Amino acid sequence: MSTNIIDFIINIVGKENVACKEGDLVCYSSDLAPLPETIIATYGVKDPSLIVRPKNSNHISEIIKLANKEKIPVTPRGGACSSHGGGLPIDGGIVIDMTSMDKVLSIDAEDMYVYTQAGVTFASLLSELSRNKLKLGCYPTSAPSATVGGYISNGGFAGIGAPLYGPIASHIMQLEVVLPNGKILSLNNPYSTFFVGTEGTMGVITNVKLRVFPIPEFFKVMAFGFDDILSACYGLENLLKSQIKPYFLSFMDQNFLEIMSKLGKCVPNYAMIIFMALEGSKKSVEMQEKAINKVFSEGKQLPEAFGMEEWNNVHKNVLFIKRVGPTMVAIEVNLAVPNLKQAIKSLRDLNNKLGLNTCLYGLLGYGGSTLTMPIVLTDERREDEYFSTMLAALKMTSVIISIGGSVYNIGLHNSLFMEHINDMKRLEIMRTLKKTFDPNKIMNPGKFTECRLAWLSSLISPR
Amino acid sequence: MRGMSLNEVYADFVKILGYENVLRGDYVQPYSVDKYTRSVVKPTFILKPASVQQLLQILSLARKYGMSITPRGGGFDLAMGSMVSDGIIIDLTRLNEILEVNDENYTITVQCGVTFEDINEKLTLKRLSVDLEPITSPEATIGGFIASHGIGYGLLRHGCSVLNIIRDLEVVLSDGTIIHTGFKNLPFGKAGYNLTSLMIGSEGLFGIITEVTLSVFPAPETVASVALNFSSIEDGLNFLGDITKRLTTAHSAFMMNATFKDNIIRNALKYPFGEFSGLIRLEGSREEVEWEKDSVENLCGTSKNNIDEDLWNYRFLYHVIRELNYPVLIDDYIIPVKKSAEAYNVIREIAAREKLNFMTHFLYLGSNIVLNLMYVDDIRKAYSLEKEIDEAINLIGGRPLTIGLRRVEVMKKTSPCLFNLLSEIKRVLDGINLFCPNKLL
C-alpha cells in the first residue's frame, strides 16, 4: 500500500490507530478456527496491508470513501469469534478493527434501551447494564470477546436469551451503518433488519440502539440426561408444544461429554444432556420448572451442581474442548427442532462411513430453531488430516442442507453453499443487490455472494 | 397506453379475468378512497385476479401497455399506500386460499388475500394460533399487513417483531419472476441477504407478496383481560409500561382515550369507559395467567377502578366507528414510551384549538408505543392539520409508521439517504418501475 494512502489514513484516525508492521498484520489474518498454511494458500488468503482502529463513524466513512477511490478491499472485524472465515481479509487491503469503537454512549432505564458503539464486547456492555439493573435480551455464548456489531452482522438468532426474548434483530431499535459508498445512514425498523446478517459485505455497522430488559427476580438452572438421543429429541419437540420458553437451552451428545470428562470435568455419562436456564418471577419459574419436568419425563434430572457448573462455563464450553484438538472444525448449522432427529441420524451415518468422531453441541434459538454444531477436533499442523477433516465438515453441512437445514453464517467457507441454499433467481437478486450497493466490490470481498471455493464442490458430495 | 385505446386494453384484461373482475369508470370509486376516507384519486382499472397465473398475465399486459400497478389488500393502510391516481390497482382479496396448515413443522401457508379472521378461524379448529391480530381490523389481509409494516395485538408474544414469525414469502416481481424469500420449514433460515425484511413495510414498491408462510403455535390454554380506568394519560402509560415489562404472559397492552367535545359519539358507540382506559391481555397456561392476573389486580390497588373486560371487544375501535358511518381519519406514529404522554398533550392542544373530536390508541411495543390517532367527524379540518401534527411528533422524537403516498415528499427531504437506499433496492427488484411508480423513482 502506497505511503500516500497510509499517510492519508493516519491523518484521519491518528498514528496510534494505524498498524502496518508484519507482526501486527498476521494477527488479523485468522479467526477462531485457524487454517493450515496450504489451505490459506489455496484459498488465496492474503495478509492485510493495514489495520485501522477507528473511533467513530466519520473515521470509517472517510476510510471507505478513500478505499472506493483507490479500489482497496475493506474488511470490518469484530471479536473474530466466527469460525467461517467471515472476517478474513482474503484480498488483503484494510482491516477495520471495530474493537476500538467500544463506548457505551447512553443507557435509558426508563425507555429501556442502550445506545452503544458497535465494537463494544457483550461482556463489557452487560457489565455496564448490570450496574443499572438491566440486561440484554439476547447475546452470544462468545460474549467475552464477541462484539455487538459482529454478532448482529452474523445474524444473531441463537444465543443466551434468544429462545425467550427473540433474536437480536428484534431488539434493534436503530442501526447506524456506513454504506459501501461511505455515506452514514441511521436506520429504524424495519429497514435496519436488512443489514442484520450481512457479514460486512454491505457496509459497517457502527452504532446500535438495543432494547434492554430488567433483570428478573428469579433464575434457575435445570439439566436432564437421556439414555438415547431420540427421546431427547422428542423432549425438545414437546417443549415446543408446551410453549415454555427457556431463557437458554443447550444440548450436548455423548462424545462431547466424553471429551469434557477426558479434560478432567466431572460429567455424567448419557447419550445426550439437555441443559436449561429459566428466568422470570419466582412463581413463573416455579411453573416453568413443573411443566419442564413433565416435558422431559423420559430423561433423568441431573443434580443442580452440574447445571450451575454448566451455566458458569457457558461462555467457555465449546472452546474448552478445543484443547484436545488443538484445532476445531466447527460446523454451525441452522435446523428446526422437528428436523433434529433426522439430522443427527444422517450425521452419524456419514461419520461412520468416513470413520470420523464428531461431537455435537447445540443451542436453542427462537421459535423452535436451533444452532447445531457438529464439532470435529483436529490439528491444523497436520495438514493432510486437517484437509480431510475440513472436507468431511463441508460434507456434513451439505447433508444438513439436503434435509432442510441451512448454514448459520456464510463467511468464506460456506459461500460454497449459497447455490445449494438458494435457487438461481434468489442468488441473482442477492448478487445484483451487492453490485448495486458496492459497485467497486470493496466491502469484505470474496465472501457471501462471491464464491472463490467452487473447486471444492466436486469433493464434498455426501455420497 | 402505447397506441391502444382504453377499450382495447379493457377487452384484453376482461379476456383474462372476466367482466366481473375488471372494473372501470364509476366502478373504481370504492378504490379511490381507503377505508378511512382520505382524499380522492382515480385509478384507471381495478383488476381482481384469482390466481398467481392470472396475476402474471396482468403484469405481462401492464408491461406491454406501459401501465403502472399498485397492489392492494384489504385497504386498511393508513397513509394512502394502496392508492394511485391513474394506472391499475390490483385487488388481491380473491387470492384468499389457505394452502396448508402443517402441525408437524408448526406453519401455516396462505395466499396473500387471506384475512386474519380466516387464519385465526382455521387455526382455532386445529388448536393452533398465530397469536396476532392487526390493530386496524381482523379483515385486513396478511399480504397487506406485511407490506404496510403492520402492527398487531400479540406482538408482545413474538419479541415485538412480525419478522420473528414470518418464515417465507412468495413474491412476484415486475418482470414476472417468482421468488421465495425464506424457508418454510426453518424459523430463521439464513440464505444470504434477508429478502424477507425488504418486503416488510415495502408498501408494494418492490414486488407483490402472493403467498405467506407463518410460524404457528399451540393455542393458549387460557386468555384473560384486565381493564382499568386511569386518572390521566401519564398515570396509565406509566402503570402499563411498568407492569408489561414484568409479566411473562402479556399478549398485548394498550390504552385508549376518547376526547369528544360532546357525548353524541360516545353514546352512539355505547362507549362504556372513562376518558383514559387501559387493558392488559394475558395468555398462556391457566395457572400462570390466573396468577399474573391476580398480581396485576393487586397492584392496581383501589385507585384504579376495574372496568368491564368488554374493552377487549373495542380493540378495533375505529372499525366500530366506521360501521356507525362516522367519518374517521387515522394516522399512526411510533414514539418512545417516555415521550408518548408529551405527544398526546401536543395532539390535544392542537385538537382543542381547532375544536376537533379525536381519539388516541396507544399500543405497547417494547420500548416504543404505536400511537394511532383518529379524528372523528370533521375530516376536512383534520386533513389540514395532518402535516402540523406530523412535524410536532417528529420534534418530540416519534415518526410516522407508514410512508404511503402522502409522506413520500416529506421523506425525500427529511431522510434523503434512506430515500436513496430504497430507490436503489427498487432499481434491483423493479428496474422497470412498474409498481407504484409515483412513490420512489
Interface residues (C-beta under 8 A of the other chain):
Chain A: D108 E110 D111 M112 Y113 G137 G155 F157 Y165 G166 P167 A169 S170 H171 M173 L179 K183 I184 L185 L187 N188 N189 P190 Y191 T193 F194 V196 G197 T198 M202 R211 F213 P214 L240 K241 S242 Q243 G280 S281 K283 S284 M287 A291 N334 L335 A336 P338 N339 G365 Y366 G367 G368 S369 G404 G405 S406 V407 Y408 N409 I410 M418 I421 N422 D423 K425 R426 L427 I429 M430 T432 L433 K434 T436 F437 F448 T449
Chain B: E104 N105 Y106 H149 H158 G159 C160 S161 L163 N164 I165 T177 I178 I179 H180 T181 F183 N185 L186 P187 F188 G189 K190 A191 G192 Y193 N194 L195 S197 L198 I200 G201 S215 F217 P218 P220 K245 R246 T248 G284 S285 E287 E288 W291 E292 I334 P336 V337 K338 G366 S367 N368 R399 C417 L418 L421 L422 E424 I425 R427 V428 L429
